[in-house]
Amino acid sequence: MDGTISQSKGIDYQTCRYGSSKIMFRGPARKLRGDYIAFLGGSETFGRFIPTPFPDLIEQRTGVTAVNLGCIDAGLDCYAASHDLLEICSNATATVIQILGATNMSNRFYTVDQRHSDRFLRASRQFKEIYPEIDFSTFTLINEMLAKLGQTDPDRLHRLRQEIQTAWVARMRALLRNIEGPKILLWLADHAPFSLGSGGTICRMPLFVDRAMLNALNTPETTFIEVVATQEDIRKGRERMVFNQQDLQHVTQILGPSVHDRVAQHIAPILAKLSPSAEPLAINIFDSEMLAD
């Protein structure tokens, strides 16, 4: 475990590494002994622009150490390929996994940077054949590529979407199999998961993830918690965020401290009941409480 200090965006995130992973996580670095809860996720779990993110709030409520493994703009590849991070989660009292978008991961059509999953690296030959008019070398970010493809031909983008969704479910199932013990899947967004036919997942975070995909992840050790942020939550929370003027375009994508308060309020009671000798969570994904307003 290697801790390094970093001043960024007005908050001292005290970024650190765990094991052999090269990803920088929010610190301070925690000792991986005794009872602790592991948190996997993206910018919300990391707590970008947020003085006290929900892993820290849950630690305060439960008294159990929170190991924040959230990564800004994370994709599933950040975790699925790291034996050390999976081991940290398997040794935890429980693991909370924020539902991540399906686009920031490598698949049959394109490859992303494993450490910076929002970055596009290259397109496969098959992908280039589907979009012969597109020069993929001009893209740096996944989102800008998807926007261009949507403008070019929505029907072909739908084919890409289906491939990515299938890959996401397979990757999530593998991740859940490789993490021992109780797991909480956290849906954290400004909308409830869309049904298969309602659309909207192309432009709403987490991208390309719908309720059918979440239902496919049901296991006896998995609890699903759905926290839907209201616009009032987001507005109030923004007053408590720490950011500079140049951060404004990124700040609008963050749900904010008031939503983190709600996450802690709903998840902490579940985690407080767990110990290393506790039985796997008995709450079924289909019976779990929907926490949307």
Residue pairs with C-beta under 8 A, 6 or more apart in sequence:
1 16
1 17
1 18
1 19
1 29
1 31
1 32
2 16
2 17
2 29
3 14
3 16
3 17
3 27
3 28
3 29
4 15
4 16
4 17
4 24
5 12
5 14
5 15
6 12
6 13
6 14
6 15
6 24
8 15
9 48
9 49
9 242
9 243
9 244
9 247
10 49
10 242
10 243
10 244
11 49
11 50
11 51
11 242
13 26
13 27
13 46
13 47
14 26
14 27
14 28
14 29
15 24
15 25
15 26
15 27
16 24
16 25
16 26
16 27
16 28
16 29
17 23
17 24
17 25
17 29
18 25
18 29
18 32
18 67
18 69
18 84
18 85
18 88
19 82
19 84
19 85
19 87
19 88
20 82
20 83
20 84
21 82
21 84
21 85
22 115
23 71
23 78
23 82
23 115
24 71
25 46
25 68
25 69
25 70
25 71
26 46
26 47
26 53
26 68
26 70
27 68
30 36
30 65
30 66
30 67
31 65
32 67
32 88
32 91
34 65
35 64
35 65
35 93
35 275
35 276
36 64
36 65
36 66
36 67
36 92
36 93
37 55
37 58
37 59
37 62
37 64
37 65
37 66
37 67
37 92
37 93
37 94
37 95
37 96
37 271
38 67
38 69
38 88
38 89
38 92
38 94
38 95
38 96
39 45
39 55
39 66
39 67
39 68
39 69
39 70
39 95
39 96
39 98
40 69
40 70
40 74
40 79
40 85
40 89
40 95
40 96
40 97
40 98
41 69
41 70
41 71
41 74
41 96
41 97
41 98
41 100
41 186
41 188
42 70
42 71
42 72
42 73
42 74
42 98
42 100
42 101
43 70
43 72
43 73
43 74
43 253
43 254
44 53
44 54
44 70
44 98
44 188
44 254
44 255
44 259
44 260
45 53
45 54
45 55
45 68
45 69
45 70
45 71
45 96
45 98
46 53
46 68
46 70
46 71
46 72
46 74
47 53
47 54
47 55
47 56
47 68
47 70
47 260
48 72
48 250
48 254
49 241
49 242
49 243
49 247
49 250
49 251
49 254
50 240
50 241
50 242
50 254
50 256
50 257
50 260
51 240
51 242
51 257
52 257
52 260
53 68
53 70
53 260
54 260
54 261
54 263
54 264
54 267
55 66
55 67
55 68
55 70
55 96
56 66
56 68
57 260
57 261
57 263
57 264
57 268
58 64
58 66
58 96
58 263
58 264
58 267
58 268
58 271
59 65
59 66
60 264
61 264
61 268
61 272
62 268
62 271
62 272
64 93
64 271
64 272
67 88
67 92
69 79
69 85
69 88
69 89
70 98
71 78
71 117
73 104
73 116
73 117
73 118
74 100
74 104
74 117
75 100
75 101
75 103
75 104
75 105
75 112
75 117
75 118
76 100
76 104
76 105
76 168
76 171
76 172
76 175
77 104
77 105
77 106
77 112
77 114
77 117
77 171
78 85
78 114
78 115
78 117
79 85
79 86
79 175
80 86
80 171
80 174
80 175
80 178
81 114
86 175
86 178
86 179
89 95
89 179
89 180
89 181
90 178
90 179
90 180
90 181
92 181
93 181
93 182
93 271
93 274
93 275
93 276
93 278
94 181
94 182
94 183
94 184
94 271
94 274
94 281
95 179
95 181
95 182
95 183
95 184
96 183
96 184
96 186
96 267
96 271
97 175
97 183
97 184
97 185
97 186
98 186
98 188
99 185
99 186
99 187
99 188
99 189
99 206
99 209
99 214
100 206
101 205
101 206
101 207
101 208
101 209
102 164
102 165
102 167
102 168
102 206
102 207
102 208
102 209
102 213
103 142
103 143
103 146
103 164
103 207
103 208
104 112
104 117
104 118
104 142
104 207
105 112
105 117
105 164
105 167
105 168
105 171
106 112
106 114
107 163
107 164
107 167
108 124
108 126
108 127
108 163
108 167
109 123
109 124
109 126
109 127
109 130
109 160
109 163
109 164
110 120
110 121
110 122
110 123
110 124
110 127
110 136
110 142
110 145
111 121
111 122
111 124
112 118
112 119
112 120
112 121
112 142
113 119
113 121
117 142
118 141
118 142
118 143
119 140
119 141
119 142
120 136
120 139
120 140
120 141
120 142
120 145
122 136
123 131
123 136
127 136
127 160
128 134
128 136
130 156
130 159
130 160
131 149
131 152
131 153
131 156
133 152
134 148
134 149
134 152
136 145
139 145
139 148
143 207
146 157
146 202
146 207
149 156
149 157
149 160
150 157
150 202
157 202
161 201
161 202
161 208
164 208
165 208
165 209
165 210
165 213
168 208
168 209
168 213
169 213
169 216
169 217
172 213
172 217
173 216
173 217
176 183
176 217
176 219
176 221
176 222
181 221
181 280
182 221
182 223
182 274
182 278
182 280
182 281
183 219
183 221
183 222
183 223
183 281
184 222
184 223
184 224
184 225
184 267
184 270
184 271
184 281
185 214
185 217
185 222
185 223
185 224
185 225
185 285
186 225
186 227
186 263
186 267
187 193
187 214
187 224
187 225
187 226
187 227
187 228
188 227
188 229
188 255
188 259
188 263
189 204
189 205
189 206
189 228
189 229
189 255
190 204
190 205
190 228
190 229
190 230
190 231
190 234
190 255
191 200
191 204
191 228
192 226
192 228
192 290
192 292
193 209
193 210
193 211
193 214
193 226
194 200
194 201
194 204
194 210
194 211
195 210
195 211
195 212
196 210
196 211
196 212
198 210
201 207
201 208
201 209
201 210
202 208
205 253
214 224
214 285
215 285
215 286
217 224
217 285
218 224
218 284
218 285
218 286
220 280
220 282
220 284
221 280
221 281
222 281
222 285
223 270
223 281
223 283
223 284
223 285
223 288
224 285
224 288
225 266
225 267
225 270
225 288
225 289
225 291
226 288
226 290
226 291
226 292
227 259
227 262
227 263
227 266
227 291
227 292
228 291
228 292
228 293
229 255
229 256
229 258
229 259
229 262
230 293
233 255
233 256
233 258
233 259
233 262
234 255
234 256
234 258
234 259
236 256
236 258
237 255
237 256
237 257
237 258
237 259
237 260
238 251
238 256
240 256
240 257
240 258
241 251
241 254
241 256
241 257
243 250
243 251
262 291
266 289
266 291
270 281
270 283
274 281
